[in-house]
Each structure stands twice: as C-alpha cells, then as structure tokens.
Amino acid sequence: MTVSEIKLVAQARTQFGKGAARKIRRDHKIPAVLYGHGTEPVHITLPGHDTMMALKTANALLDIEIDGTSQLALAKDVQRDPIKPVIEHIDLVIVRRGEKVTVDVQVHTEGQAAPETVVTVESQTVELEVLATAIPERITVSVEGLRAGTQILASQLELPEGAELVTEAESLVVNVTQQITAEALDAELAEAEAEAGIEHEATDAEEAQAAEAAAESDATGDPAEKAAEA
C-alpha cells in the first residue's frame, strides 16, 4: 500500500524572523520553506492542525496549494518544540511526478515465530529509492513459524514493484533468537555483576534462611566428627 497524497492549502509570507514566526504559531499555523528543482525558496505558512495530522504519516506526500497553484513536496526536516506538541518549522523539498526519491521506510513484522523464540527488528527502517508517487507505507516481513537462528537480511526483503534497495544488502533487518529462561538470565546477571565487582547485601529472608541452615547443621553435627569423638 502506497502513501496517498495529502492536500494542504498554504499562504505565501513576506515577513520573517523570530517575531514573525512566533506570531504565525500563535495563530495555530506553521512557518515553512519550499525549495528544490532549481527554484527559488518560497516561504509559506501552513495550517497547523491539518499539517500535524498529515505528518503523522511517514513520508507523507504533500500536495501544497499556493494561490491556486499546486506543488508536490516531501517534508525534509521537521523542527519540533522539545516540550510542547508544536511544530516550529518545516523544510519541504519539491518532487515531480515520475521522478524517484530516496526515503526511509518502516519495517513491520507479522505472524508468530516458533515457540520459545524472540523476534528482534534490528533495523527499524530500510532506505529505498522509489517513485515519489509510489512510496510504500511500510515493508512487511512475515516471521510465521521461523525458528531460532533465522536471520533476514535487507536483500531478502520483498520490495514493491519498481522500488530499489539503497540500504546495504547484507544489513541485518530481522533476527530470531532462542528465548532465554529466567534461570539463565539470573545466572548471566550474577556473572556480569561478579566480573564488575558488584556485591549485594543479603536480604532479611536470605539471612534468616542462612541462620536456619546453620542451626540445623549445629543440631545434626558432622558424622565424621561424632565418630572421632566416640
């Protein structure tokens, strides 16, 4: 399934600087710049809510309308407020119908691997070269029934027609490993802590258990010692 075009009606702007940008954001809009294909950069204002919703889709193909003229674009850089859920500025790069673009596409797994295995997505995205109007929403990898030790490389992914892999072919994308037991995990942790010189104080329960064991040992006595005493 490919990413659909999302239409946004923009306004050209002539005022710049931090003060102008703050005013735009107070009006619930987003300052942006549109450039590419040898054209002069065009500074625009985008509708805040519609733009934020559009950018929830990875690699959203935006149909930007300015004064009745439409232009396809991809968001190249999105600057977000570090605290508030606000987009501060967007760099948009112009794309043309029929041309190819390079994008990072999300990897998604489906299905159930063999019992007692763990599926790890080692590469959350892969880089592809695709038509600007045919960007896939995601690359789906089936892990159904896969056993521990199975590894899926980038070259083994099933790509949409016309898409070319840019990511290194031998890059590990999905790794299926044996599930570790709780006992083995505790043993590994204890070994790592011992190597690091980490010591833990005994808990009350552990101290009580040790005292009880010592008392039982005193009461029973060592058979060899008893024989010697006799």
Contacts in CASP RR format, 6 or more apart in sequence:
PFRMAT RR
TARGET T0000
AUTHOR 0000-0000-0000
METHOD contacts of the structure
MODEL  1
MTVSEIKLVAQARTQFGKGAARKIRRDHKIPAVLYGHGTEPVHITLPGHD
TMMALKTANALLDIEIDGTSQLALAKDVQRDPIKPVIEHIDLVIVRRGEK
VTVDVQVHTEGQAAPETVVTVESQTVELEVLATAIPERITVSVEGLRAGT
QILASQLELPEGAELVTEAESLVVNVTQQITAEALDAELAEAEAEAGIEH
EATDAEEAQAAEAAAESDATGDPAEKAAEA
1 136 0 8 1.000
1 137 0 8 1.000
2 133 0 8 1.000
2 134 0 8 1.000
2 135 0 8 1.000
2 136 0 8 1.000
2 137 0 8 1.000
2 160 0 8 1.000
3 57 0 8 1.000
3 58 0 8 1.000
3 59 0 8 1.000
3 60 0 8 1.000
3 61 0 8 1.000
3 135 0 8 1.000
3 136 0 8 1.000
3 137 0 8 1.000
4 61 0 8 1.000
5 61 0 8 1.000
5 62 0 8 1.000
5 63 0 8 1.000
5 72 0 8 1.000
5 133 0 8 1.000
6 54 0 8 1.000
6 57 0 8 1.000
6 60 0 8 1.000
6 61 0 8 1.000
6 62 0 8 1.000
6 63 0 8 1.000
7 62 0 8 1.000
7 63 0 8 1.000
7 65 0 8 1.000
7 70 0 8 1.000
8 46 0 8 1.000
8 47 0 8 1.000
8 50 0 8 1.000
8 51 0 8 1.000
8 54 0 8 1.000
8 62 0 8 1.000
8 63 0 8 1.000
8 64 0 8 1.000
8 65 0 8 1.000
9 47 0 8 1.000
9 65 0 8 1.000
10 32 0 8 1.000
10 34 0 8 1.000
10 44 0 8 1.000
10 45 0 8 1.000
10 46 0 8 1.000
10 47 0 8 1.000
10 64 0 8 1.000
10 65 0 8 1.000
10 66 0 8 1.000
11 44 0 8 1.000
11 45 0 8 1.000
11 66 0 8 1.000
12 42 0 8 1.000
12 43 0 8 1.000
12 44 0 8 1.000
12 45 0 8 1.000
12 66 0 8 1.000
12 67 0 8 1.000
13 20 0 8 1.000
13 24 0 8 1.000
13 31 0 8 1.000
13 43 0 8 1.000
13 44 0 8 1.000
13 45 0 8 1.000
14 43 0 8 1.000
15 23 0 8 1.000
16 43 0 8 1.000
20 31 0 8 1.000
21 31 0 8 1.000
21 88 0 8 1.000
21 89 0 8 1.000
24 30 0 8 1.000
24 31 0 8 1.000
24 45 0 8 1.000
25 31 0 8 1.000
25 86 0 8 1.000
25 88 0 8 1.000
28 47 0 8 1.000
28 48 0 8 1.000
28 49 0 8 1.000
29 45 0 8 1.000
29 46 0 8 1.000
29 47 0 8 1.000
29 48 0 8 1.000
30 45 0 8 1.000
30 46 0 8 1.000
30 47 0 8 1.000
30 48 0 8 1.000
30 51 0 8 1.000
30 52 0 8 1.000
30 87 0 8 1.000
30 88 0 8 1.000
30 89 0 8 1.000
30 90 0 8 1.000
31 43 0 8 1.000
31 44 0 8 1.000
31 45 0 8 1.000
31 46 0 8 1.000
31 88 0 8 1.000
31 89 0 8 1.000
31 90 0 8 1.000
32 43 0 8 1.000
32 44 0 8 1.000
32 45 0 8 1.000
32 46 0 8 1.000
32 89 0 8 1.000
32 90 0 8 1.000
32 91 0 8 1.000
32 92 0 8 1.000
33 41 0 8 1.000
33 42 0 8 1.000
33 43 0 8 1.000
33 44 0 8 1.000
33 89 0 8 1.000
33 90 0 8 1.000
33 91 0 8 1.000
33 92 0 8 1.000
34 41 0 8 1.000
34 42 0 8 1.000
34 43 0 8 1.000
34 44 0 8 1.000
34 64 0 8 1.000
34 66 0 8 1.000
34 71 0 8 1.000
34 73 0 8 1.000
34 92 0 8 1.000
34 94 0 8 1.000
35 41 0 8 1.000
35 42 0 8 1.000
35 91 0 8 1.000
35 92 0 8 1.000
35 93 0 8 1.000
35 94 0 8 1.000
36 93 0 8 1.000
36 94 0 8 1.000
37 94 0 8 1.000
37 96 0 8 1.000
39 94 0 8 1.000
42 66 0 8 1.000
44 64 0 8 1.000
44 66 0 8 1.000
46 64 0 8 1.000
46 90 0 8 1.000
48 87 0 8 1.000
51 87 0 8 1.000
51 90 0 8 1.000
52 87 0 8 1.000
54 60 0 8 1.000
54 62 0 8 1.000
55 75 0 8 1.000
55 78 0 8 1.000
55 87 0 8 1.000
55 90 0 8 1.000
57 137 0 8 1.000
58 104 0 8 1.000
58 105 0 8 1.000
58 106 0 8 1.000
58 137 0 8 1.000
58 138 0 8 1.000
59 74 0 8 1.000
59 103 0 8 1.000
59 104 0 8 1.000
59 105 0 8 1.000
59 135 0 8 1.000
60 74 0 8 1.000
60 75 0 8 1.000
61 72 0 8 1.000
61 73 0 8 1.000
61 74 0 8 1.000
61 95 0 8 1.000
61 132 0 8 1.000
61 133 0 8 1.000
61 135 0 8 1.000
62 72 0 8 1.000
62 73 0 8 1.000
62 74 0 8 1.000
62 75 0 8 1.000
62 92 0 8 1.000
63 70 0 8 1.000
63 71 0 8 1.000
63 72 0 8 1.000
64 70 0 8 1.000
64 71 0 8 1.000
64 72 0 8 1.000
64 73 0 8 1.000
64 92 0 8 1.000
65 71 0 8 1.000
71 94 0 8 1.000
72 94 0 8 1.000
72 95 0 8 1.000
72 96 0 8 1.000
72 97 0 8 1.000
72 132 0 8 1.000
72 133 0 8 1.000
73 92 0 8 1.000
73 93 0 8 1.000
73 94 0 8 1.000
73 95 0 8 1.000
74 92 0 8 1.000
74 93 0 8 1.000
74 95 0 8 1.000
74 101 0 8 1.000
74 103 0 8 1.000
74 132 0 8 1.000
75 90 0 8 1.000
75 91 0 8 1.000
75 92 0 8 1.000
76 91 0 8 1.000
76 92 0 8 1.000
76 93 0 8 1.000
77 90 0 8 1.000
77 91 0 8 1.000
78 87 0 8 1.000
78 89 0 8 1.000
78 90 0 8 1.000
78 91 0 8 1.000
79 87 0 8 1.000
79 88 0 8 1.000
79 89 0 8 1.000
79 90 0 8 1.000
80 86 0 8 1.000
80 87 0 8 1.000
80 88 0 8 1.000
81 87 0 8 1.000
81 88 0 8 1.000
95 101 0 8 1.000
95 132 0 8 1.000
96 132 0 8 1.000
97 132 0 8 1.000
97 133 0 8 1.000
98 131 0 8 1.000
98 132 0 8 1.000
98 133 0 8 1.000
99 131 0 8 1.000
99 132 0 8 1.000
100 129 0 8 1.000
100 130 0 8 1.000
100 131 0 8 1.000
100 132 0 8 1.000
101 129 0 8 1.000
101 130 0 8 1.000
101 131 0 8 1.000
101 132 0 8 1.000
101 135 0 8 1.000
102 127 0 8 1.000
102 128 0 8 1.000
102 129 0 8 1.000
102 166 0 8 1.000
103 127 0 8 1.000
103 128 0 8 1.000
103 130 0 8 1.000
103 135 0 8 1.000
104 125 0 8 1.000
104 126 0 8 1.000
104 127 0 8 1.000
104 128 0 8 1.000
105 125 0 8 1.000
105 126 0 8 1.000
105 127 0 8 1.000
105 128 0 8 1.000
105 135 0 8 1.000
105 136 0 8 1.000
105 137 0 8 1.000
105 138 0 8 1.000
105 139 0 8 1.000
106 124 0 8 1.000
106 125 0 8 1.000
106 137 0 8 1.000
106 138 0 8 1.000
106 139 0 8 1.000
107 121 0 8 1.000
107 123 0 8 1.000
107 124 0 8 1.000
107 125 0 8 1.000
107 126 0 8 1.000
107 138 0 8 1.000
107 139 0 8 1.000
107 141 0 8 1.000
107 157 0 8 1.000
107 173 0 8 1.000
107 174 0 8 1.000
108 138 0 8 1.000
108 139 0 8 1.000
108 140 0 8 1.000
108 141 0 8 1.000
109 119 0 8 1.000
109 121 0 8 1.000
109 140 0 8 1.000
109 141 0 8 1.000
109 142 0 8 1.000
109 143 0 8 1.000
109 174 0 8 1.000
110 140 0 8 1.000
110 141 0 8 1.000
110 142 0 8 1.000
110 143 0 8 1.000
110 144 0 8 1.000
111 142 0 8 1.000
111 143 0 8 1.000
111 144 0 8 1.000
111 145 0 8 1.000
112 143 0 8 1.000
112 144 0 8 1.000
112 145 0 8 1.000
113 119 0 8 1.000
113 143 0 8 1.000
113 144 0 8 1.000
113 145 0 8 1.000
113 146 0 8 1.000
113 147 0 8 1.000
113 150 0 8 1.000
113 176 0 8 1.000
114 145 0 8 1.000
114 146 0 8 1.000
114 147 0 8 1.000
114 148 0 8 1.000
114 176 0 8 1.000
116 148 0 8 1.000
116 178 0 8 1.000
116 179 0 8 1.000
117 146 0 8 1.000
117 147 0 8 1.000
117 148 0 8 1.000
117 176 0 8 1.000
117 177 0 8 1.000
117 178 0 8 1.000
117 179 0 8 1.000
118 176 0 8 1.000
118 177 0 8 1.000
118 178 0 8 1.000
118 179 0 8 1.000
119 143 0 8 1.000
119 146 0 8 1.000
119 174 0 8 1.000
119 175 0 8 1.000
119 176 0 8 1.000
120 174 0 8 1.000
120 175 0 8 1.000
120 176 0 8 1.000
120 177 0 8 1.000
121 173 0 8 1.000
121 174 0 8 1.000
122 172 0 8 1.000
122 173 0 8 1.000
122 174 0 8 1.000
122 175 0 8 1.000
123 154 0 8 1.000
123 167 0 8 1.000
123 171 0 8 1.000
123 172 0 8 1.000
123 173 0 8 1.000
126 139 0 8 1.000
126 154 0 8 1.000
126 157 0 8 1.000
126 165 0 8 1.000
126 166 0 8 1.000
126 167 0 8 1.000
126 171 0 8 1.000
126 173 0 8 1.000
127 165 0 8 1.000
127 166 0 8 1.000
127 167 0 8 1.000
128 136 0 8 1.000
128 139 0 8 1.000
128 159 0 8 1.000
128 163 0 8 1.000
128 164 0 8 1.000
128 165 0 8 1.000
128 166 0 8 1.000
128 167 0 8 1.000
129 163 0 8 1.000
129 164 0 8 1.000
129 166 0 8 1.000
130 136 0 8 1.000
130 160 0 8 1.000
130 162 0 8 1.000
130 163 0 8 1.000
130 164 0 8 1.000
131 162 0 8 1.000
134 160 0 8 1.000
134 162 0 8 1.000
134 163 0 8 1.000
136 160 0 8 1.000
136 163 0 8 1.000
139 157 0 8 1.000
139 158 0 8 1.000
139 159 0 8 1.000
140 158 0 8 1.000
141 152 0 8 1.000
141 157 0 8 1.000
141 158 0 8 1.000
141 173 0 8 1.000
141 174 0 8 1.000
143 174 0 8 1.000
143 176 0 8 1.000
146 176 0 8 1.000
147 176 0 8 1.000
148 176 0 8 1.000
148 177 0 8 1.000
148 178 0 8 1.000
149 175 0 8 1.000
149 176 0 8 1.000
149 177 0 8 1.000
149 178 0 8 1.000
150 175 0 8 1.000
150 176 0 8 1.000
151 172 0 8 1.000
151 174 0 8 1.000
151 175 0 8 1.000
151 176 0 8 1.000
152 172 0 8 1.000
152 173 0 8 1.000
152 174 0 8 1.000
152 175 0 8 1.000
153 169 0 8 1.000
153 170 0 8 1.000
153 171 0 8 1.000
153 172 0 8 1.000
153 173 0 8 1.000
154 165 0 8 1.000
154 167 0 8 1.000
154 168 0 8 1.000
154 169 0 8 1.000
154 170 0 8 1.000
154 171 0 8 1.000
154 172 0 8 1.000
154 173 0 8 1.000
155 165 0 8 1.000
155 169 0 8 1.000
155 170 0 8 1.000
156 173 0 8 1.000
157 165 0 8 1.000
157 173 0 8 1.000
159 165 0 8 1.000
180 188 0 8 1.000
193 199 0 8 1.000
193 200 0 8 1.000
202 210 0 8 1.000
END
